[in-house]
Amino acid sequence: MLTSMKPIRAHIIQVLLLGILTPQVPFAAVEAKETVQGKQLRVTYVEGPITVTRGKKRTVRPLAEGSKIRLNVNNDGIVFAVKKARVLLIPLDDVTEVSYDASTHRVSRAVLGGVRDMMASSGNCYPPEGCGAMIVGGLMAAAVTAPFKYTNHFVNIIWQEQGEEQHLIFRVGKRDYGSLLAELGNATGRPWRNLAQEKKDVHEALSKTNHCQEPELAQDNLVLAPRNIGAMPGELNAVAECGFRIVRFESSPSVGPAARMRKEATPPANYEYRLLHTVRMSTMQKEMNQAGAQGFRLRQDSLMPYMGGTLAVIMERAPGTAQPHSQYLCYQTSRYSNLEKKIERGREQGYEPAATAVVGASRMLILEKPVD
């Protein structure tokens, strides 16, 4: 018993010390230190069009989130490599935006997550085998680290490739992100955007009575990232009242959901938004069809995991009195072959695939059909 507890105690102590010693970084303080021109910088991949070839069959697969990649800025462009193989080259002239974002988390959550992963990896876990002490130790470590926070720093690059917009997100160390942003700004000739500060300013503007008159909402483009998903519909519609519309919805496991919005309407003819989320797909289908009958349509890029393994979607209604109606079918299955059958049956009834998503071990499918 004592012998089996040693690795658990050692791991908890290691997590505790790591949490306490984690450097605290200001939320959006970005200062350029030294140039990274010609240097290989190690960053962490989050999201974007990077694939790798692996296995004996040389299968091409998307790069896994959290993979380490190397970045280099030179005369060819922005070069990304996995080990020694170049996996992506972004020409400097094709870059349309470089932006910075940040997310702050409590160390205690990471500690509890580590304990949960340990229990999951140990298989059948019962108190006589040491899991009770593991839980108690984890709770004690979480209590001690509760006051401490850590900040992740993200860089987002947007560029045009064959007429289509591409974007790449990666995480950078606290000592490197300032110099990297300065170098990317100099190389591309485009000043980088501080999305972390912009989102904070937008939230402060929304608290004002005449929020549309605030400078942050008087511009043509902004990024809205609600503090929690429950506040998203209200904040989306508050911004839409100022003439904005979602042009792209981004949902990153690290940063969370965010909507890039552009001023495309003239108040009071505004876009409107609804957020739907539920445990049962039959309820989701019912609510989507109710919204569809009122002129709302699914934002195909808005599917995102919600609490408890459910799915959340955003529906949009354009300005105007006469709106086209849509009907929806929603399915959930754990087998890919079942999705193909659902698509075939849906097409026989006039439906087409609108969006798919993976939530846990389940695959979600939404089919859409216009109604005269």
C-alpha positions in Angstrom: 0.0 0.0 0.0 2.7 2.5 1.0 4.8 1.5 -2.0 1.9 2.0 -4.5 1.2 5.4 -3.1 4.7 6.8 -3.7 4.3 7.6 -7.5 0.9 9.2 -6.7 2.3 11.4 -4.0 5.3 12.3 -6.1 3.1 13.4 -9.0 0.8 15.5 -6.8 3.8 17.2 -5.3 5.2 17.9 -8.7 2.0 19.4 -10.0 1.7 21.5 -6.8 5.2 22.9 -7.1 4.7 23.5 -10.9 1.5 25.4 -10.2 3.1 27.6 -7.5 6.2 28.4 -9.5 4.3 29.2 -12.7 5.2 32.8 -13.7 2.4 35.3 -13.6 2.2 37.2 -16.9 0.1 40.4 -17.5 -3.0 39.7 -19.5 -2.1 41.7 -22.6 1.2 43.3 -22.0 3.2 42.8 -25.2 6.7 44.3 -25.5 9.1 43.6 -28.3 12.5 42.4 -27.0 14.7 41.2 -29.8 14.2 40.2 -33.4 13.6 36.6 -34.4 14.6 37.1 -38.1 16.4 34.0 -39.3 16.0 32.2 -36.1 14.0 28.9 -35.5 11.4 29.5 -32.9 9.6 26.6 -31.2 5.8 27.1 -30.9 2.8 24.9 -30.2 0.2 24.2 -32.9 -3.4 24.9 -32.0 -5.4 25.1 -35.3 -4.9 25.6 -39.0 -4.2 23.9 -42.4 -1.2 21.8 -41.5 -1.0 18.2 -42.4 1.7 15.5 -41.8 2.4 12.2 -43.5 2.9 9.3 -41.1 2.8 5.5 -40.9 3.9 2.8 -43.2 1.0 3.6 -45.6 2.2 7.3 -45.6 -1.3 8.5 -44.6 -1.8 12.3 -44.7 -3.4 13.4 -41.4 -4.1 16.8 -39.8 -1.5 17.8 -37.3 -2.6 17.1 -33.7 -3.3 20.0 -31.5 -0.5 20.6 -29.0 2.2 19.4 -31.5 5.5 21.2 -31.4 6.4 23.0 -34.6 9.3 25.3 -35.6 8.7 28.7 -37.1 11.1 30.8 -39.1 10.6 34.2 -40.8 12.9 34.7 -43.8 12.8 36.1 -47.3 10.7 33.2 -48.5 7.9 34.0 -46.0 6.8 32.5 -42.8 8.0 28.9 -42.7 6.7 26.2 -40.4 8.4 22.8 -40.0 7.8 19.6 -38.1 11.1 18.1 -37.1 13.1 18.9 -40.3 10.3 18.7 -42.8 8.6 22.0 -44.0 4.8 21.6 -43.6 3.6 25.2 -44.4 4.9 28.3 -46.2 3.0 31.5 -46.0 4.2 34.2 -48.4 4.6 37.6 -46.7 2.6 39.4 -49.4 -0.4 37.0 -48.9 -0.7 37.8 -45.2 -3.8 40.0 -44.4 -3.7 40.0 -40.6 -1.4 39.2 -37.7 -3.1 39.2 -34.3 -2.4 38.4 -30.6 -4.8 36.8 -28.1 -4.5 35.5 -24.6 -6.4 33.2 -22.2 -5.9 33.2 -18.5 -6.6 30.1 -16.4 -6.4 29.1 -12.7 -3.7 26.6 -11.8 -6.1 24.7 -9.6 -8.1 23.7 -12.7 -5.0 22.2 -14.3 -4.3 20.3 -11.0 -7.8 18.8 -10.9 -7.6 18.0 -14.6 -4.3 16.2 -14.0 -5.8 14.1 -11.2 -8.8 13.3 -13.4 -6.5 12.1 -16.2 -4.5 10.0 -13.7 -7.7 8.3 -12.5 -8.9 7.7 -16.0 -5.5 6.1 -17.1 -5.4 3.9 -14.0 -8.5 1.9 -15.1 -10.6 0.5 -12.3 -9.8 2.9 -9.5 -11.0 2.3 -5.9 -10.0 3.8 -2.6 -8.2 0.6 -1.3 -5.9 1.0 -4.3 -5.0 4.5 -3.5 -7.5 6.5 -5.5 -9.1 8.0 -2.4 -5.7 9.4 -1.3 -5.2 10.6 -4.9 -8.5 12.6 -4.8 -7.7 14.0 -1.4 -4.2 15.0 -2.5 -5.6 16.6 -5.6 -8.2 18.6 -3.7 -5.5 19.8 -1.3 -3.2 20.8 -4.2 -6.1 22.6 -5.9 -6.9 24.5 -2.7 -3.3 25.6 -2.3 -2.9 26.7 -5.9 -6.4 28.4 -6.1 -4.9 32.0 -5.9 -2.5 31.4 -8.8 -3.1 31.9 -12.5 -1.2 31.3 -15.7 -1.6 32.9 -19.2 -1.3 31.3 -22.6 -0.3 33.6 -25.5 -1.6 32.9 -29.0 -0.7 34.3 -32.4 -3.2 34.2 -35.3 -2.0 34.6 -38.9 -4.7 35.2 -41.6 -3.7 35.0 -45.3 -5.2 34.5 -48.8 -4.5 31.3 -50.7 -6.0 30.8 -54.1 -8.7 33.3 -53.3 -9.7 31.7 -50.0 -9.0 33.0 -46.5 -6.9 30.7 -44.3 -6.0 31.2 -40.7 -3.4 29.5 -38.4 -3.3 29.7 -34.6 -0.3 28.7 -32.5 0.8 29.2 -28.9 4.0 31.1 -28.1 6.1 31.2 -24.9 5.9 34.3 -22.7 9.5 35.3 -23.6 9.0 35.0 -27.3 5.6 36.3 -28.3 6.5 40.0 -28.1 9.5 39.8 -30.3 7.7 37.5 -32.7 4.8 39.9 -33.1 7.2 42.7 -33.8 9.1 40.7 -36.4 5.9 39.6 -38.2 4.7 43.2 -38.2 7.9 44.4 -39.8 8.1 41.5 -42.3 4.5 41.8 -43.5 4.2 45.6 -43.3 1.0 45.1 -41.3 0.7 46.2 -37.6 -0.5 43.3 -35.5 -3.8 43.5 -33.7 -4.1 43.0 -29.9 -7.3 41.0 -29.8 -7.1 40.5 -26.1 -7.3 44.2 -25.5 -9.9 44.7 -28.2 -12.2 42.2 -26.7 -11.8 43.7 -23.2 -12.6 47.2 -24.7 -15.7 45.8 -26.4 -17.0 44.3 -23.2 -16.5 47.6 -21.5 -18.3 49.4 -24.3 -21.3 47.1 -24.1 -21.9 48.1 -20.5 -22.6 51.7 -21.6 -26.1 53.0 -22.3 -25.3 54.3 -25.8 -22.8 51.5 -26.5 -23.0 52.0 -30.3 -21.4 55.5 -29.9 -18.4 54.0 -28.2 -15.1 54.1 -30.3 -14.8 50.3 -30.1 -18.2 49.8 -31.7 -17.9 52.7 -34.1 -15.2 50.9 -36.1 -15.9 48.5 -39.0 -14.4 45.3 -37.6 -14.2 43.8 -34.2 -13.8 40.4 -32.4 -16.5 39.5 -29.8 -15.6 36.8 -27.3 -18.3 36.5 -24.6 -17.0 35.7 -21.1 -19.4 32.7 -21.0 -21.5 30.9 -23.5 -24.7 31.9 -21.7 -24.0 35.5 -22.3 -23.3 35.0 -26.0 -26.8 35.6 -27.5 -27.3 38.9 -25.6 -23.9 40.2 -26.5 -24.2 39.2 -30.2 -27.5 40.9 -30.5 -26.2 44.0 -28.7 -23.4 44.3 -31.2 -25.7 43.5 -34.1 -27.8 46.5 -33.1 -24.9 48.6 -34.1 -24.9 47.2 -37.6 -22.5 44.3 -37.2 -22.7 40.8 -38.6 -20.7 37.6 -38.0 -18.3 37.0 -40.9 -16.5 34.1 -39.2 -17.0 32.1 -36.1 -13.9 30.7 -34.4 -14.0 28.2 -31.5 -10.7 27.2 -30.1 -10.3 24.8 -27.2 -7.7 27.1 -25.8 -9.2 30.6 -26.3 -12.8 29.6 -26.5 -15.6 30.8 -28.8 -15.1 34.1 -30.6 -17.0 35.8 -33.4 -15.3 38.1 -36.0 -17.9 40.7 -36.9 -18.0 43.4 -39.6 -20.4 46.3 -40.0 -22.7 45.3 -42.9 -26.1 46.6 -41.9 -27.7 50.0 -41.2 -29.7 50.2 -38.0 -32.5 49.6 -37.2 -32.4 47.0 -40.0 -30.1 44.6 -38.1 -29.0 41.0 -38.1 -30.4 38.9 -35.2 -28.9 35.8 -33.5 -30.1 32.9 -31.4 -28.0 30.3 -29.5 -29.4 26.8 -29.2 -28.0 24.1 -27.0 -29.5 20.9 -25.6 -28.7 17.4 -24.5 -31.1 15.6 -26.9 -30.7 16.0 -30.6 -34.5 15.6 -31.1 -35.0 18.8 -29.0 -32.2 20.5 -31.0 -34.1 19.6 -34.2 -37.4 20.9 -32.8 -35.8 24.2 -31.7 -33.9 24.7 -35.0 -37.1 24.1 -37.0 -39.0 26.6 -34.8 -36.2 29.2 -35.5 -36.1 28.2 -39.1 -39.8 28.9 -39.5 -39.1 32.5 -38.3 -36.4 33.1 -40.9 -33.3 32.1 -38.9 -30.6 30.0 -40.6 -27.8 27.9 -39.2 -24.4 29.5 -39.1 -22.5 26.5 -40.4 -19.2 27.5 -38.7 -20.8 28.0 -35.3 -21.1 24.4 -34.1 -19.2 24.0 -30.8 -19.1 21.6 -27.9 -21.0 22.7 -24.8 -21.1 21.4 -21.2 -22.0 17.8 -20.7 -21.0 16.6 -24.2 -23.8 18.5 -25.9 -23.7 20.7 -29.0 -24.4 24.4 -29.3 -25.3 26.2 -32.6 -25.9 29.8 -33.6 -28.7 30.8 -35.9 -28.8 34.1 -37.8 -31.7 36.1 -39.3 -30.9 38.7 -42.0 -32.7 42.1 -42.0 -36.0 42.3 -43.9 -39.6 41.4 -43.5 -39.8 38.4 -45.9 -37.2 35.8 -44.9 -36.7 32.4 -46.5 -37.5 29.5 -44.3 -35.4 26.4 -43.6 -36.0 22.9 -42.1 -33.5 20.8 -40.3 -32.7 17.2 -39.4 -30.3 16.5 -36.5 -28.6 13.2 -35.9 -26.1 11.8 -33.4 -24.2 8.5 -33.9 -21.0 6.9 -32.9 -20.4 5.3 -36.3 -19.3 7.2 -39.4 -21.1 4.7 -41.7 -24.4 5.7 -40.0 -23.8 9.3 -41.0 -23.5 8.3 -44.6 -26.8 6.5 -44.5 -28.5 9.5 -42.9 -27.1 11.8 -45.6 -28.4 9.5 -48.3 -31.9 9.4 -46.8 -31.9 13.1 -46.2 -31.0 13.9 -49.9 -33.9 11.7 -51.0 -36.1 14.2 -49.1 -34.4 17.3 -50.4 -32.0 17.9 -47.5 -28.3 18.6 -47.8 -25.5 18.4 -45.2 -25.2 21.7 -43.4 -22.6 20.9 -40.7 -20.9 18.1 -38.8 -19.1 18.0 -35.5 -17.5 15.6 -33.1 -18.4 15.8 -29.4 -16.7 13.2 -27.3 -17.2 9.8 -28.9 -20.3 11.0 -30.9 -20.6 12.5 -34.3 -23.2 15.1 -34.9 -24.9 15.8 -38.3 -27.2 18.6 -39.3 -29.1 18.5 -42.6 -30.8 21.6 -44.1 -33.6 22.0 -46.6 -35.0 25.4 -47.9 -38.8 25.7 -47.7 -40.9 27.7 -50.2 
